[in-house]
Amino acid sequence: MFPRFVKMVEVTDKSLMSLIKQKCDLALPYAGAFLKKNDNNEADVITNLDDIYNIGTFVQITEFQEFNNRMRLIIQGHRR
């Protein structure tokens, strides 16, 4: 994710979905987006910080949709 790029992301972790909804309700729709080091890692949830790069992108959540077991986000990068 680079600054000014727009991307759709799906979230399936219930606690993260709750946190994102809470932040958006508080008019603080911001997050950090980080790239996985291993392209073969298809896990939805990162459990070890060594699995992602330590430099990411500050993103704004411009839109989100809630479904039964997932949340779809539209994020826009602001800065690295």
N, CA, C and O atoms as a GROMACS GRO file, in nm:
protein
  320
    1MET      N    1   0.085  -0.117   0.000
    1MET     CA    2   0.000   0.000   0.000
    1MET      C    3   0.090   0.123   0.000
    1MET      O    4   0.176   0.138   0.087
    2PHE      N    5   0.070   0.208  -0.096
    2PHE     CA    6   0.146   0.331  -0.106
    2PHE      C    7   0.055   0.450  -0.081
    2PHE      O    8  -0.067   0.440  -0.099
    3PRO      N    9   0.112   0.563  -0.040
    3PRO     CA   10   0.029   0.683  -0.022
    3PRO      C   11  -0.053   0.715  -0.148
    3PRO      O   12  -0.003   0.705  -0.260
    4ARG      N   13  -0.176   0.753  -0.125
    4ARG     CA   14  -0.276   0.791  -0.226
    4ARG      C   15  -0.336   0.672  -0.301
    4ARG      O   16  -0.429   0.692  -0.380
    5PHE      N   17  -0.288   0.552  -0.279
    5PHE     CA   18  -0.348   0.434  -0.342
    5PHE      C   19  -0.475   0.398  -0.266
    5PHE      O   20  -0.485   0.421  -0.146
    6VAL      N   21  -0.571   0.342  -0.336
    6VAL     CA   22  -0.696   0.295  -0.276
    6VAL      C   23  -0.703   0.144  -0.294
    6VAL      O   24  -0.672   0.092  -0.401
    7LYS      N   25  -0.746   0.075  -0.188
    7LYS     CA   26  -0.750  -0.072  -0.193
    7LYS      C   27  -0.868  -0.122  -0.111
    7LYS      O   28  -0.906  -0.062  -0.011
    8MET      N   29  -0.925  -0.234  -0.156
    8MET     CA   30  -1.028  -0.301  -0.080
    8MET      C   31  -0.964  -0.413   0.002
    8MET      O   32  -0.882  -0.489  -0.049
    9VAL      N   33  -1.001  -0.422   0.129
    9VAL     CA   34  -0.946  -0.522   0.220
    9VAL      C   35  -1.063  -0.587   0.293
    9VAL      O   36  -1.159  -0.520   0.330
   10GLU      N   37  -1.054  -0.718   0.314
   10GLU     CA   38  -1.155  -0.788   0.393
   10GLU      C   39  -1.095  -0.833   0.525
   10GLU      O   40  -0.984  -0.886   0.530
   11VAL      N   41  -1.170  -0.811   0.632
   11VAL     CA   42  -1.128  -0.846   0.768
   11VAL      C   43  -1.224  -0.952   0.819
   11VAL      O   44  -1.345  -0.940   0.805
   12THR      N   45  -1.167  -1.059   0.879
   12THR     CA   46  -1.251  -1.167   0.933
   12THR      C   47  -1.236  -1.185   1.083
   12THR      O   48  -1.315  -1.256   1.145
   13ASP      N   49  -1.136  -1.122   1.144
   13ASP     CA   50  -1.114  -1.134   1.288
   13ASP      C   51  -1.219  -1.051   1.362
   13ASP      O   52  -1.228  -0.930   1.343
   14LYS      N   53  -1.298  -1.116   1.448
   14LYS     CA   54  -1.409  -1.050   1.517
   14LYS      C   55  -1.364  -0.933   1.604
   14LYS      O   56  -1.429  -0.828   1.605
   15SER      N   57  -1.254  -0.949   1.677
   15SER     CA   58  -1.208  -0.840   1.764
   15SER      C   59  -1.160  -0.721   1.682
   15SER      O   60  -1.182  -0.606   1.720
   16LEU      N   61  -1.094  -0.747   1.570
   16LEU     CA   62  -1.050  -0.637   1.483
   16LEU      C   63  -1.169  -0.568   1.418
   16LEU      O   64  -1.169  -0.446   1.403
   17MET      N   65  -1.270  -0.645   1.379
   17MET     CA   66  -1.390  -0.586   1.321
   17MET      C   67  -1.458  -0.493   1.421
   17MET      O   68  -1.503  -0.384   1.385
   18SER      N   69  -1.464  -0.535   1.546
   18SER     CA   70  -1.525  -0.453   1.651
   18SER      C   71  -1.446  -0.324   1.673
   18SER      O   72  -1.504  -0.217   1.688
   19LEU      N   73  -1.314  -0.335   1.675
   19LEU     CA   74  -1.229  -0.217   1.694
   19LEU      C   75  -1.243  -0.120   1.578
   19LEU      O   76  -1.251   0.001   1.600
   20ILE      N   77  -1.246  -0.169   1.456
   20ILE     CA   78  -1.260  -0.082   1.338
   20ILE      C   79  -1.394  -0.010   1.342
   20ILE      O   80  -1.401   0.110   1.316
   21LYS      N   81  -1.501  -0.082   1.374
   21LYS     CA   82  -1.633  -0.019   1.382
   21LYS      C   83  -1.635   0.088   1.490
   21LYS      O   84  -1.691   0.196   1.469
   22GLN      N   85  -1.574   0.060   1.604
   22GLN     CA   86  -1.569   0.157   1.713
   22GLN      C   87  -1.493   0.282   1.671
   22GLN      O   88  -1.538   0.393   1.698
   23LYS      N   89  -1.379   0.266   1.605
   23LYS     CA   90  -1.300   0.381   1.559
   23LYS      C   91  -1.377   0.464   1.456
   23LYS      O   92  -1.372   0.587   1.459
   24CYS      N   93  -1.446   0.397   1.365
   24CYS     CA   94  -1.525   0.470   1.265
   24CYS      C   95  -1.641   0.544   1.330
   24CYS      O   96  -1.673   0.657   1.290
   25ASP      N   97  -1.706   0.483   1.429
   25ASP     CA   98  -1.815   0.549   1.501
   25ASP      C   99  -1.767   0.672   1.577
   25ASP      O  100  -1.843   0.767   1.595
   26LEU      N  101  -1.642   0.671   1.620
   26LEU     CA  102  -1.583   0.784   1.692
   26LEU      C  103  -1.522   0.888   1.596
   26LEU      O  104  -1.455   0.981   1.641
   27ALA      N  105  -1.544   0.871   1.467
   27ALA     CA  106  -1.490   0.960   1.364
   27ALA      C  107  -1.337   0.959   1.364
   27ALA      O  108  -1.274   1.062   1.340
   28LEU      N  109  -1.279   0.842   1.391
   28LEU     CA  110  -1.134   0.823   1.386
   28LEU      C  111  -1.103   0.705   1.292
   28LEU      O  112  -1.049   0.604   1.337
   29PRO      N  113  -1.137   0.718   1.164
   29PRO     CA  114  -1.126   0.603   1.073
   29PRO      C  115  -0.985   0.583   1.017
   29PRO      O  116  -0.965   0.588   0.895
   30TYR      N  117  -0.890   0.560   1.104
   30TYR     CA  118  -0.750   0.546   1.062
   30TYR      C  119  -0.692   0.415   1.113
   30TYR      O  120  -0.734   0.363   1.216
   31ALA      N  121  -0.594   0.363   1.040
   31ALA     CA  122  -0.530   0.237   1.078
   31ALA      C  123  -0.392   0.231   1.015
   31ALA      O  124  -0.352   0.321   0.941
   32GLY      N  125  -0.320   0.125   1.046
   32GLY     CA  126  -0.192   0.099   0.983
   32GLY      C  127  -0.204  -0.025   0.896
   32GLY      O  128  -0.266  -0.124   0.936
   33ALA      N  129  -0.146  -0.021   0.777
   33ALA     CA  130  -0.147  -0.135   0.685
   33ALA      C  131  -0.003  -0.181   0.665
   33ALA      O  132   0.085  -0.101   0.634
   34PHE      N  133   0.020  -0.311   0.684
   34PHE     CA  134   0.155  -0.367   0.676
   34PHE      C  135   0.156  -0.485   0.580
   34PHE      O  136   0.059  -0.559   0.572
   35LEU      N  137   0.265  -0.501   0.509
   35LEU     CA  138   0.280  -0.608   0.411
   35LEU      C  139   0.339  -0.733   0.477
   35LEU      O  140   0.429  -0.724   0.560
   36LYS      N  141   0.287  -0.849   0.439
   36LYS     CA  142   0.342  -0.975   0.487
   36LYS      C  143   0.476  -1.000   0.420
   36LYS      O  144   0.494  -0.967   0.302
   37LYS      N  145   0.569  -1.059   0.493
   37LYS     CA  146   0.701  -1.091   0.438
   37LYS      C  147   0.696  -1.212   0.345
   37LYS      O  148   0.772  -1.218   0.249
   38ASN      N  149   0.608  -1.305   0.372
   38ASN     CA  150   0.600  -1.429   0.294
   38ASN      C  151   0.469  -1.431   0.214
   38ASN      O  152   0.361  -1.435   0.272
   39ASP      N  153   0.480  -1.427   0.082
   39ASP     CA  154   0.361  -1.429  -0.004
   39ASP      C  155   0.280  -1.557   0.010
   39ASP      O  156   0.161  -1.558  -0.018
   40ASN      N  157   0.344  -1.665   0.053
   40ASN     CA  158   0.275  -1.793   0.068
   40ASN      C  159   0.193  -1.801   0.196
   40ASN      O  160   0.114  -1.894   0.213
   41ASN      N  161   0.212  -1.706   0.287
   41ASN     CA  162   0.137  -1.703   0.412
   41ASN      C  163  -0.004  -1.651   0.382
   41ASN      O  164  -0.023  -1.532   0.359
   42GLU      N  165  -0.101  -1.740   0.384
   42GLU     CA  166  -0.238  -1.703   0.352
   42GLU      C  167  -0.325  -1.687   0.476
   42GLU      O  168  -0.448  -1.680   0.465
   43ALA      N  169  -0.264  -1.681   0.593
   43ALA     CA  170  -0.340  -1.665   0.717
   43ALA      C  171  -0.409  -1.529   0.719
   43ALA      O  172  -0.351  -1.428   0.677
   44ASP      N  173  -0.533  -1.528   0.767
   44ASP     CA  174  -0.608  -1.403   0.776
   44ASP      C  175  -0.564  -1.316   0.893
   44ASP      O  176  -0.576  -1.194   0.889
   45VAL      N  177  -0.513  -1.381   0.998
   45VAL     CA  178  -0.475  -1.309   1.119
   45VAL      C  179  -0.325  -1.326   1.142
   45VAL      O  180  -0.273  -1.437   1.136
   46ILE      N  181  -0.258  -1.216   1.169
   46ILE     CA  182  -0.115  -1.218   1.199
   46ILE      C  183  -0.099  -1.239   1.349
   46ILE      O  184  -0.150  -1.160   1.429
   47THR      N  185  -0.029  -1.344   1.387
   47THR     CA  186  -0.008  -1.373   1.529
   47THR      C  187   0.135  -1.344   1.573
   47THR      O  188   0.164  -1.343   1.692
   48ASN      N  189   0.224  -1.319   1.477
   48ASN     CA  190   0.364  -1.293   1.508
   48ASN      C  191   0.409  -1.170   1.429
   48ASN      O  192   0.397  -1.168   1.306
   49LEU      N  193   0.459  -1.070   1.497
   49LEU     CA  194   0.503  -0.947   1.430
   49LEU      C  195   0.618  -0.970   1.333
   49LEU      O  196   0.642  -0.888   1.245
   50ASP      N  197   0.690  -1.080   1.349
   50ASP     CA  198   0.799  -1.112   1.256
   50ASP      C  199   0.747  -1.152   1.118
   50ASP      O  200   0.824  -1.160   1.023
   51ASP      N  201   0.616  -1.177   1.107
   51ASP     CA  202   0.557  -1.216   0.979
   51ASP      C  203   0.529  -1.097   0.887
   51ASP      O  204   0.501  -1.115   0.769
   52ILE      N  205   0.537  -0.974   0.941
   52ILE     CA  206   0.511  -0.855   0.861
   52ILE      C  207   0.630  -0.760   0.866
   52ILE      O  208   0.711  -0.766   0.959
   53TYR      N  209   0.639  -0.673   0.766
   53TYR     CA  210   0.745  -0.572   0.766
   53TYR      C  211   0.715  -0.467   0.872
   53TYR      O  212   0.599  -0.441   0.903
   54ASN      N  213   0.821  -0.407   0.928
   54ASN     CA  214   0.801  -0.311   1.037
   54ASN      C  215   0.767  -0.171   0.987
   54ASN      O  216   0.733  -0.084   1.069
   55ILE      N  217   0.774  -0.146   0.858
   55ILE     CA  218   0.732  -0.017   0.803
   55ILE      C  219   0.607  -0.040   0.721
   55ILE      O  220   0.604  -0.126   0.632
   56GLY      N  221   0.503   0.036   0.751
   56GLY     CA  222   0.376   0.021   0.681
   56GLY      C  223   0.328   0.156   0.631
   56GLY      O  224   0.406   0.249   0.613
   57THR      N  225   0.199   0.164   0.608
   57THR     CA  226   0.136   0.285   0.558
   57THR      C  227   0.022   0.324   0.650
   57THR      O  228  -0.059   0.240   0.691
   58PHE      N  229   0.015   0.453   0.683
   58PHE     CA  230  -0.096   0.509   0.759
   58PHE      C  231  -0.213   0.524   0.662
   58PHE      O  232  -0.201   0.593   0.561
   59VAL      N  233  -0.325   0.458   0.692
   59VAL     CA  234  -0.438   0.458   0.598
   59VAL      C  235  -0.563   0.515   0.662
   59VAL      O  236  -0.581   0.511   0.784
   60GLN      N  237  -0.649   0.568   0.577
   60GLN     CA  238  -0.780   0.613   0.619
   60GLN      C  239  -0.884   0.515   0.567
   60GLN      O  240  -0.879   0.474   0.451
   61ILE      N  241  -0.976   0.477   0.653
   61ILE     CA  242  -1.085   0.389   0.613
   61ILE      C  243  -1.195   0.479   0.557
   61ILE      O  244  -1.264   0.547   0.632
   62THR      N  245  -1.210   0.478   0.426
   62THR     CA  246  -1.305   0.569   0.362
   62THR      C  247  -1.446   0.510   0.356
   62THR      O  248  -1.544   0.583   0.343
   63GLU      N  249  -1.455   0.377   0.365
   63GLU     CA  250  -1.585   0.312   0.360
   63GLU      C  251  -1.573   0.173   0.421
   63GLU      O  252  -1.469   0.108   0.407
   64PHE      N  253  -1.678   0.127   0.488
   64PHE     CA  254  -1.678  -0.012   0.534
   64PHE      C  255  -1.818  -0.069   0.526
   64PHE      O  256  -1.917   0.002   0.543
   65GLN      N  257  -1.824  -0.198   0.499
   65GLN     CA  258  -1.950  -0.271   0.492
   65GLN      C  259  -1.937  -0.392   0.583
   65GLN      O  260  -1.837  -0.464   0.580
   66GLU      N  261  -2.039  -0.414   0.664
   66GLU     CA  262  -2.039  -0.529   0.754
   66GLU      C  263  -2.125  -0.641   0.696
   66GLU      O  264  -2.235  -0.618   0.647
   67PHE      N  265  -2.072  -0.761   0.703
   67PHE     CA  266  -2.144  -0.881   0.665
   67PHE      C  267  -2.149  -0.971   0.788
   67PHE      O  268  -2.102  -0.931   0.894
   68ASN      N  269  -2.205  -1.091   0.776
   68ASN     CA  270  -2.219  -1.180   0.891
   68ASN      C  271  -2.086  -1.212   0.958
   68ASN      O  272  -2.074  -1.198   1.080
   69ASN      N  273  -1.988  -1.255   0.882
   69ASN     CA  274  -1.862  -1.300   0.942
   69ASN      C  275  -1.740  -1.227   0.888
   69ASN      O  276  -1.627  -1.273   0.905
   70ARG      N  277  -1.762  -1.114   0.822
   70ARG     CA  278  -1.649  -1.038   0.768
   70ARG      C  279  -1.686  -0.892   0.751
   70ARG      O  280  -1.802  -0.854   0.759
   71MET      N  281  -1.585  -0.811   0.729
   71MET     CA  282  -1.604  -0.669   0.706
   71MET      C  283  -1.519  -0.630   0.585
   71MET      O  284  -1.402  -0.667   0.576
   72ARG      N  285  -1.578  -0.558   0.494
   72ARG     CA  286  -1.507  -0.512   0.375
   72ARG      C  287  -1.475  -0.364   0.393
   72ARG      O  288  -1.563  -0.282   0.419
   73LEU      N  289  -1.346  -0.331   0.379
   73LEU     CA  290  -1.299  -0.193   0.396
   73LEU      C  291  -1.246  -0.139   0.265
   73LEU      O  292  -1.186  -0.212   0.186
   74ILE      N  293  -1.268  -0.011   0.243
   74ILE     CA  294  -1.200   0.062   0.137
   74ILE      C  295  -1.103   0.155   0.210
   74ILE      O  296  -1.145   0.242   0.286
   75ILE      N  297  -0.973   0.135   0.186
   75ILE     CA  298  -0.872   0.214   0.255
   75ILE      C  299  -0.793   0.296   0.154
   75ILE      O  300  -0.773   0.255   0.040
   76GLN      N  301  -0.748   0.413   0.200
   76GLN     CA  302  -0.664   0.499   0.116
   76GLN      C  303  -0.538   0.533   0.194
   76GLN      O  304  -0.544   0.581   0.308
   77GLY      N  305  -0.423   0.507   0.132
   77GLY     CA  306  -0.296   0.536   0.197
   77GLY      C  307  -0.269   0.685   0.207
   77GLY      O  308  -0.300   0.761   0.115
   78HIS      N  309  -0.212   0.727   0.320
   78HIS     CA  310  -0.177   0.868   0.339
   78HIS      C  311  -0.027   0.889   0.340
   78HIS      O  312   0.025   0.971   0.265
   79ARG      N  313   0.042   0.816   0.425
   79ARG     CA  314   0.188   0.831   0.431
   79ARG      C  315   0.250   0.705   0.488
   79ARG      O  316   0.183   0.626   0.555
   80ARG      N  317   0.380   0.688   0.458
   80ARG     CA  318   0.452   0.570   0.507
   80ARG      C  319   0.510   0.596   0.643
   80ARG      O  320   0.574   0.508   0.700
   0.00000   0.00000   0.00000
